[in-house]
Amino acid sequence: MRNKRVAENIKRELAKIIQESSDPRFIHITITGAEVTRDLKYATIYFTTMNHPEAGIALRHALGYIRSQLAQKIKIKYLPQLRFREDKSYEYGQRIDELLDRIKGETDTGADQKE
């Protein structure tokens, strides 16, 4: 239960840090989730970049800065090591929408031909 609270705090504070950052590459980053191991040693942070891969690279390069900012905001004895993982669910959802639109278009075209 504690690891879920820590994960939520990390997610919330990390989103604030990114939003307040002056790095223009961070504009395209959205923090979508966080998971912390039971022993609180590792935190996996999920993010989307809205098709801007350079934003994810910038996020990984700023790991030291982000970790130091988090340590100031989250008051726990040991801050978990951060691991960033790109959340592909947004792109996956877009792909499904495209396929459904294509199927709908083919169905509409087929219905027009029968008339």
N, C-alpha and C positions, 0 to 999 in steps of 0.2 A: 504494500500500500504506500509506503514512504517513497519508493522509487517512482511511483506514478505522480506523486506531488512534486518531486524533484524534476521529473521530466516536464511537467506542465510549467513549472517556474522557469526552467531553462528555455523552453520554447517561447514563452512570453517575453522574457528578458532579451533573448537573442533577436527576436523580431524587432524589439525597440532599438537595440544596438544597430541593426542593419538599417532601420528606417532613419535613424539620427546620423548615420555615417555620411561623410562628405564624398565618399567614393562613388562616382557616377555609375560604375558597373553594378553596384548593389541595388540600383533602382529596379532591376528586373527580377530580383530574388524574392520569393515568398517562402517563409518557413511553414511547412505543412504538418510537421509532426516531430515528436521526439520520444525516444525510448531509452530508458536507463536500466542497466543490468541490476540484478538483485543486490549485488555487493556495492553498487553505486560507483564502480570504478570506470565504467564506460558509458557514454551517451551517444546514441546514433541520432543524428539530426537529419530529417528529410526536408528537402527543399525543391522548388521548381524554379526554372529560369525563363520560362515563356520563350523558348527557342533562342536563347542568348547564351551559348555555351561558355563564352568568356566570363560571364557572371559567376558560374560555378568554379571556374579556375581561380578567379579573384577571391572567392570565399575561402577556398582551401589555402591560398597564399596568406590570407589575413588571420589564420588560425591563432597565432600567438597573441595578436591584438584582441581578437574576439574573446579568447580565453581570459585574458587579463581584465577585460571589461566585465565579463560574467562574474569573475571572482569578486569584484567590487560590489556587485549587485545581489548576488546570491550568497547568503551567509550559511555555508556548511563547512565542516572541517576540511574535507577534501573535495575539490571540484572534479567531477568525472572527466576523463580524457574524451575529447570530442572527435567523432567520426562523422563526416558528411556523406550523405547518399542522395543522389538525385531521385526525386519522386517522379516516376514515369506515368503515374495514373492520369495526370492531366493530358499528356500527349496520347495516351491510350484512349481516353474518352473522346478526344478530338477525332481520332482515327475511326472509332465506332460511329460517331456522328456522320462522318464523311461517307462511310459505307452504307449507313441507313439512308442518307440522302440520295446516294447513287441508286440503291434498290428502289426507293420511292420514285425516282425519276424514270427508271426503266419500267416500273409498273404503270406509271401514268402514261408513258409513251405507248406501251403495249395496249392499254385500254383504248387509247385514241385510234389505234389502227383497226380495232375490231368494229368500230362504229361506222 
